[in-house]
Amino acid sequence: MKKSRKAHNRRISYHGILRASVRYADLIESYRTQVLPQRTRTIRLLGRKSSAKIIHTLLGFEVQASYKRIQCPDLVTARYLKLFSEIGCHTIKLPYDPTVTAHLIPRFEAAIEGIADHIRELFPRDFPRQRHATRQVYGIIRRQLGQ
């Protein structure tokens, strides 16, 4: 009993989780070097981590996160906004050039999926700790994207 209690109480390094994820640095670096220098527009998002879904409408697509809906002209833009909505960003820069977004979104999605896989590996069958670690890690990502 004592052994499991000690293992349960040890401190988790959320920065360590991010460093162990191979594509995390690629996410932050790509955003800083390939999105921010471009002509961009600022999109206001919900500002808290929540699940988002893409809705196909007659005029294109919408990203819905909780009560907020954002119109998108194409699926690539919708995927981009969905990803950053799920992370919980307040605002995000969206390149005017959709080819930049199309080039970056697979890398961003792979990075987030890699982080989620790593968290699931660290805490198998411990869903509350997975959710807590995910919230903490996404908070670190939001702060680094905002810098």
C-alpha positions as CSV (number, residue, x, y, z in Angstrom):
1,M,0.0,0.0,0.0
2,K,2.7,2.5,0.9
3,K,4.5,2.0,-2.4
4,S,1.5,2.8,-4.5
5,R,0.7,5.8,-2.3
6,K,4.2,7.2,-2.9
7,A,3.9,6.7,-6.6
8,H,0.6,8.4,-6.6
9,N,1.9,11.5,-4.7
10,R,5.0,12.1,-6.8
11,R,5.1,15.4,-8.7
12,I,4.5,15.4,-12.4
13,S,6.7,17.5,-14.7
14,Y,4.4,18.8,-17.4
15,H,7.3,20.5,-19.1
16,G,8.9,17.0,-19.1
17,I,5.8,15.6,-20.8
18,L,6.1,18.2,-23.5
19,R,9.8,17.7,-24.0
20,A,9.3,13.9,-24.3
21,S,6.8,14.5,-27.1
22,V,8.8,14.6,-30.3
23,R,6.7,17.0,-32.3
24,Y,5.9,19.6,-29.5
25,A,8.9,21.8,-30.4
26,D,7.8,21.6,-34.1
27,L,4.3,22.9,-33.2
28,I,5.6,26.0,-31.4
29,E,8.5,26.7,-33.8
30,S,6.3,26.3,-36.9
31,Y,3.7,28.7,-35.5
32,R,6.3,31.3,-34.7
33,T,8.3,31.0,-37.9
34,Q,5.7,30.2,-40.5
35,V,2.4,31.8,-39.2
36,L,3.4,35.0,-37.3
37,P,5.7,36.5,-40.1
38,Q,2.8,36.1,-42.6
39,R,-0.1,38.5,-43.1
40,T,-2.6,37.2,-40.6
41,R,-5.9,38.0,-39.1
42,T,-6.7,37.5,-35.4
43,I,-9.5,35.1,-34.7
44,R,-11.2,35.2,-31.2
45,L,-11.9,31.8,-29.8
46,L,-13.8,30.6,-26.8
47,G,-10.7,30.9,-24.5
48,R,-11.1,27.7,-22.6
49,K,-10.3,24.1,-23.3
50,S,-13.4,22.4,-24.7
51,S,-14.2,19.9,-27.4
52,A,-15.0,21.5,-30.7
53,K,-16.7,20.1,-33.8
54,I,-16.7,21.0,-37.4
55,I,-20.2,21.5,-38.9
56,H,-20.7,21.4,-42.7
57,T,-23.2,24.2,-43.7
58,L,-24.5,25.5,-47.0
59,L,-22.0,28.4,-46.9
60,G,-18.9,26.4,-46.0
61,F,-18.0,25.2,-42.5
62,E,-18.4,26.2,-38.9
63,V,-16.4,25.4,-35.9
64,Q,-18.5,25.1,-32.8
65,A,-17.0,25.1,-29.4
66,S,-19.6,25.3,-26.6
67,Y,-21.8,28.2,-27.5
68,K,-19.4,29.9,-29.9
69,R,-19.6,29.3,-33.7
70,I,-17.0,30.5,-36.2
71,Q,-17.7,30.6,-39.9
72,C,-14.9,29.1,-42.1
73,P,-14.6,29.2,-45.9
74,D,-12.9,25.8,-46.2
75,L,-12.2,22.6,-44.3
76,V,-8.5,23.4,-43.7
77,T,-9.4,26.6,-41.9
78,A,-12.0,24.8,-39.9
79,R,-9.5,22.2,-38.8
80,Y,-7.0,24.9,-37.8
81,L,-9.5,26.7,-35.7
82,K,-10.8,23.5,-34.2
83,L,-7.3,22.5,-33.1
84,F,-6.7,25.8,-31.3
85,S,-10.2,25.9,-29.9
86,E,-9.6,22.5,-28.3
87,I,-6.3,23.7,-26.8
88,G,-8.2,26.6,-25.3
89,C,-6.6,29.6,-26.9
90,H,-8.3,33.0,-26.5
91,T,-7.1,34.3,-29.8
92,I,-5.1,32.8,-32.7
93,K,-3.4,34.2,-35.8
94,L,-4.8,32.8,-39.0
95,P,-2.8,33.3,-42.2
96,Y,-4.6,35.0,-45.1
97,D,-2.9,32.5,-47.4
98,P,-4.8,29.2,-47.1
99,T,-1.9,27.3,-48.6
100,V,0.2,28.1,-45.5
101,T,-2.6,26.8,-43.3
102,A,-3.0,23.6,-45.5
103,H,0.8,23.0,-45.2
104,L,0.8,23.4,-41.4
105,I,-2.3,21.8,-40.1
106,P,-1.2,18.2,-40.5
107,R,1.9,18.9,-38.5
108,F,0.0,20.7,-35.8
109,E,-2.6,17.9,-35.6
110,A,0.2,15.3,-35.4
111,A,1.9,17.2,-32.6
112,I,-1.2,17.5,-30.5
113,E,-2.0,13.8,-31.1
114,G,1.5,12.8,-30.1
115,I,1.2,14.8,-26.9
116,A,-2.2,13.1,-26.2
117,D,-0.7,9.6,-26.9
118,H,2.2,10.3,-24.5
119,I,-0.2,11.4,-21.7
120,R,-2.3,8.2,-22.3
121,E,0.9,6.1,-22.1
122,L,2.0,7.8,-18.8
123,F,-1.4,7.3,-17.1
124,P,-3.1,4.2,-18.6
125,R,-6.6,3.7,-17.2
126,D,-6.2,6.8,-14.9
127,F,-8.6,9.1,-16.7
128,P,-8.8,11.9,-14.1
129,R,-5.0,12.2,-14.2
130,Q,-5.0,12.1,-18.0
131,R,-7.5,15.0,-18.1
132,H,-5.5,17.0,-15.5
133,A,-2.2,16.5,-17.3
134,T,-3.8,17.4,-20.6
135,R,-5.2,20.7,-19.1
136,Q,-1.8,21.5,-17.6
137,V,0.1,20.8,-20.8
138,Y,-2.4,22.7,-23.0
139,G,-1.9,25.7,-20.6
140,I,1.8,25.6,-21.2
141,I,1.2,25.4,-24.9
142,R,-1.2,28.4,-24.8
143,R,1.4,30.5,-22.9
144,Q,4.1,29.7,-25.3
145,L,2.0,30.4,-28.3
146,G,1.0,33.8,-26.8
147,Q,4.6,34.9,-26.3
